[in-house]
Amino acid sequence: MSNRPRTRTVLSCGLLIVPLAVTATACGDSSSQPLSAQPYDAADQISANTPDGKQKADPDKPLEVSVKGDEARITDVTATDSSGRYIRGELSADGRRWRTTVPLAAGTRYTVRVSTEDEDGAPGRKTLVVDTTDNNDDRLRVKFGPDTGEYGVGQPVTAELSKEVGDPKQRAVIESALKVDSTPRVEGAWHWVDGKSLHFRPKHYWPAHATISVHSNLDGLKITRGLYGGPAKPVKLTTGDAVEAITDAASHHMTVLRNGEEIHTIPVTTGKPGFSTRNGVKVVLGKESFVRMRSTTVGIAAGSSDSYDLPVHWATRVTWSGEYVHAAPWSVGSQGAANVSHGCTGMSTGNAQWFFNNVRVGDIVKVVNSGGDTMSPFDNGFGDWNMPWKEWRAGSALKNKASKTTGAAEREQDSSSDARLRPQL
């Protein structure tokens, strides 16, 4: 900070030659020393650019503090937000004006402590408390998914926005404020599915027994003029063992791996010609111990040669359109030998119950060597893993920046050691 030099008269003890009767003016008496005097209330000398004199500030404009008249100047300013973080600002060379140099947040309270000095060198103090205006209804909010809990290593993180955002710069502001911290660290990235949805996944599956914390720094953040971020509920995910079920439609068998080791091989049947099971990686979406499956829900007319209406047990869902891994006692004779289903993966009741009990939401179900198309990334469940990493990264608004999740010891911290007038938001 640059301060204007001032001329002061200071009596030196070593040169003071006065009669003993007037020693009250010697250095032992602090009352004559302006720098050691109790600061006076500088309220009448300080003003801020708050509308109509009210303690409300427009977050679209810098907060500015200035002195009135020519009898004082500002010597120092510290400004902090409601979390105690210092806000960067600059003081004019003549000491008459200070202003913030970083955007303010909406719906936030700022405490501004101003130090002054009058024409005689006496120190003054004034503390301003300023609230930035807020319209909660217009703020952009984010909802993270899934809910806090334990999941398989294939579970993506999702973020649903309350407003459509298409501008690349606005997307970059939003994405940079959506934080995913994991222990252990992984390489990962957000991908914009559309203007209101983002998914986050690692380059490879999550590690087994990882902890993933997801939170937003959007609250109060300026996205564009008139649009600010709103609050978001954080979520904390953990992963269990790495469970992956690989179905080979050509050999009619499913191999189940836990942490890379084979634990079970199951004879199965998959989709017959015309109804071939989708290839690629899918993620377990849910489990239903009983579901009634009707062909009409997938576009097969009732009464046609391919129509069905069946009670199904131990059904593990992998697509929203109705693809399951489930018990199919009616096709046991074909399991391990032929594909006769309408797209689901069928197995015996005992094997289906074992599978149901040994997988969780977020576990991997992969199909290979089927005549079906590859599972789409986003429109029918979580096919995120079927998109090549390079293409996934291209869907980030921060594609040129590093994409490492942050470890627990490296999460951003507020520092009280930052120099005043040069703090960080």
N, C-alpha and C positions, 0 to 999 in steps of 0.2 A: 504494500500500500504506500502511496506517495503522499506525504504530508507537507504542507506549506511551512517553511521555517518561521518561527516566531521569535521576537526579541523579548527577553524577560530580564528584569533586574533582580539579581540574586546576591545577597550579602554574604561575603566570605568570612568565616570565623577567624581565620588567620590574620585578616587585615582590619578587623573591626577595632577601632580605638574610640571608646566612649566612656564616659564616667560610669561608675558602678550603679549610680542611681537610675540609669536607663538601660540596664542589662536585660530588661524584658524583651528587647528586640533581638537578642542573640539567637544562635541556631537552636538552642534548647527549646525555644518556643515555636511549635509547629503551626500556630494559628496564622502566621504571616506567610506561610509557604503554600501557594496555590495548588501544587501537585499533591500535597498531603491533606488538603481540605476535603471535607465530606462533600460528595457530589450533590449538586443542587438538582431540583426537578426541572428538566428541560422541556416539559410538555408544551409550553407556550412557544417554543422555538422550533418544534418539529412538526411536520405534516407529512401525510402519505396520500398517494393517489387512489384513495378509496372513495367510491361514489357517494356524494351527498354527505360526506363526513362520517358515514357509517363504517363499521369495521368489516366491510365486505369487499373483496377484491375480485376482479374479473380474471379467471385463470388463463384467458387468451392474451393477456397483456402482462408485461413485467411488473413486479411490485417495486414501487419507487418511494424513497424516503428523502425529504429535503429539509433544509433549514429556512426559516423565515427571516427576512431582513438581513442586515449586515453585521449583527452583533455576535454571531457565533458561527462555528463550523463543525462539521462531523469529523471525528477523529477515528472512530472504529464502529463496525456493525457486525453483529453475529445474528444469523437467521437460522432457525431450525424448524422442521416440520413436526407433526404430532408424534412421530416415532423417535424424535431426537436427532434426526439426521441433519447435518449442516447443508445449507443451500448456498450455492456459489453466487457471488455478486461482485460488483465493481464500484469503487468510490472515485468520484471525479477528482481531478488534480487540485481543484480549489477547495475541496472538502465541503461543497455545498449540496451534493446530490449523491445518493447511492441507489443502485438498482440491481435486481436479480438478472443473471445472465443465463439461466436455464429455465425451461418451461415449468410453470407451477402445475400442481395437481388439483383437480376439481374435488370439492367436498373435503378439503383438508384445512386444518388450523395451523397457522404459522406464528411463531413467536419471534419478534424482531427486537433485539436489544441494541440501542443506539447510544453511543458515547459522544459527547460534544465538548467543546471548549469555548468559553466566551472571550471577549476581547482582552480581558485581564488575565487569561490563562486558567481561570477556574473551571474545573471539570463538571459536566452535567450528565445526567442519565435520563433515558426514557425507554420504556418497554411498550411495544405495540403488539397486540394480539389480533391477527387478521384471519378471517375465514374466507376461503374461496367459494364462490357460488357453485351450486350443485343442483342438477335436475336428474334425480334418480331414474325417472321414467325414460330418459333419453340416453342413458349410459349403456355402453356395450358390455354385455355380460357373457361369461363363459361357464359351461357346465362340463366337468371332466367325467370320463367314464373309463373303466367300470367303477362300481362302488368299491369302497375300501374292503379288502379281503385278500384271500389267498387264491392264486390262479396258476394255470399252466404256463410254461415258458414261451408259448406262442401268443399270449394275450397282448394285442396292441393297446395303447393308451389313446383315448379319443377326446376331442375338445369340440363342443357344439356352441357356436356363437349365437347371440340373440339377434344380430343384424347381419345382412349380407355385406361382405367386403370384397371388392374386386380390385381396387387400386393396389399395385405392387408395393408402393411405399407404405401404405397403411397396413398391408399384410405383414410387412417386415417389422413394423412397430409392434404389432400384436404378437407375432411369432416370437420375437425376442423377449417378450414378457412372459411367455408360457414356459415354465421351468420343469425339467424332469431330472431329478437327482437319483442316482442308483449306486448301490453298494453290492458287488463291485462295479467299477466304472465300465461302461460299454460305449462303443461308437453307435450313435443313433441320430435320428432326424425326424422333424415334423414334415408331413406331406399334406398339401391342401387338396382335399378331395373335391371340394366345391367352395363357393363363397362363404359358407357357414360352417363347414366341417373340416377338421384336421385330424390326422392320425399320426401317432408317434410309434416307431418301432426301432429296435437296434438293427445293425447291419446283419447280424445273425440272431438266432433266438436269444431270449434272456438267459442268463446263467441260472442253474438250479439254486434254490435257496437264496435268491437275491431280494433286496429291499428296494422298492421304487417309490419315491415320494414325488408327487406332482402338485404344483401350486402355481398361482398367477401373481404377477406383479403389475397387473393392468389397473388395479383400483386407483382411480383418480388420474391415470396417465392420459396425456393428450394424444389422441390418434390423428385427428385432423381438426380444423377449426370447428368448434361446436360439438365435437364427438370425443367423449372421454370414456375410459374403461371403468367398469363396475367391479364389485367384489365377486369372488369365486370361492367355492368350498374346496379345499385341498383334498386329495385322496392319497392313501398309502397302500401300496400293493406289495405282496410278497409272493414269491414263486416257490412251489414245492419241488419234488423230483422232476427231472426232465423226462416226460413220458411222450413217446412218439409211436403211433400206430401206422404201419406202412402196409397198404393193401395192394397186392399185385393182382390186377384183374385178369392177367393172362394165366397165372398159376393158380388162381382162385384161393389164395391164402393171405391172411393178415399176420404180420409179425409185429409184436408189441415189444418195444424197448423201454427200459428204465435206466436213465443215466448212461445210455450207450450200450447196455447189456440186454440181450434177448431174455425175456421172461415168459413169453407164451407165443405159440403159433396156433392160429385158429382157421379151420376150413370155412370159406365164405362163398357166397354168390353175389355178384354185382349186376349192373344193368345189362339187360339183353339188347341185341341190335335194335336201334330205333329209340332206346331208352338208356343208352350207355352212361355209366357213372362219370361224373366230371373228374378229369385228371387234376393233379396238383395238390398244393397244401391247403388244408382247411383247418379251422380252429373250432374246438368244441364250444357251442353256443349255450347249451343247456341240456338237462337230463329230465326225462319224463318216464316214470315207472310204468305208466299206461297211457296210450294215446289211440284214438280211433282214426284210422287212415282211410280216406275216401278218394277215389280216383278223380272225382269231379273237382277237387280242390287244386288239381294240377292240370286241368283242361281235358281230361279223358271223359267222354260222355258216358253217363249211366246207361247200362244195358249193352254197351259195345263189348267186343271180344276182349279188350284189355281193361275193362272196368273192374273195380274191386271196392270192397267195404269190409275192412278187417280190424279186429281188436289186436293191438300190438303192445307187447310188454318189453320193458328194459330198452327204451328208445333213447339214444344219445344223438342230439341234433347237431348237424354241421352246416346246414344252410337254412336261411329263412324260408325258402320255397318248399322245404319239406324233405330234404335229404337227411336220412338218419342211418346210424348203425343200430340194428335192432334184432330182436328175436324173430325168426321166421321158421317156425316148426314145420310149416307146410312145404318147405323147400329143402329139408335136410338131405334128401336123396341127391340133390344137385350141388350141395355145398362141398367145395373142394374139387368140383369136376366141371361145372358149367355155370354160365351167367344167365339167370332167368328172372331177375327182378325188374322193377320199373325205375331203377336208378339208385335205390338204397343198397346198403351193404347188409345182407342177411346172414344170420348164423343161428346155431342151435340156441334154445332157451337158456341152457346152462352157461354157454360161452357168452351170450349177450348179457346175462346177469353179472358174470365175472368182469366183463369189459365195463359195464355200467358202474360197478363198484370200485374200479381201479383207475378211472380217469376223472378229471375235474374240468370245469370250464377253463378254457385257455390252453388245454393240451392239444397236441398236433395230431391230425389225421391226414395222412398223405396217400393219394391213389396214383398208381403208376400203371402203364401198359393197358389203359382202357381206350376204347374207341371214341370216348366222349371228348368234348372240348375241355380246355383248361379252365379251372375255377377263376372267375373274374375277381379283381382285387376288392371292390367296394360295394357292389350292389346286391349281394346275396349272402352276407355274412362277412367273415374276415378272411378274405383271400389275399391280404396284404403281402404275404411272403412270396407270392407268385410274380411280383413285380421286381425286376432286376434292381440292384442297389443303385446303380448309376441313374436309372430312371426315377427311382424313389427320391433321390437327392435333388433331382431337377425339379421336383414338385415343392421344394422348400423356397420360401421367399428370402432365405438367408443362405442360398446355395453356395456362396463363395466363402462362407465362414466355417470354422472348425465345428464339428458336430460330436463332441464328446459330452456324455452326461457327466455331472459333477459328483464327486465323491463326498461323503459326509463331512470330511475335514476341510473341504475346499468350498463349501457353500458360502455365498457372499455374506460378508459381515460389515456392519457399520463401524467406522473408525472414528474415535474421538480425537485422534492425533492429527487429523487434517488441519492445515493452517486456516485460521479464520480468514474470511473473505475469499478463500479458494477451496471450499469444501465440495464434496461430490454428492449428487442426489443418490 
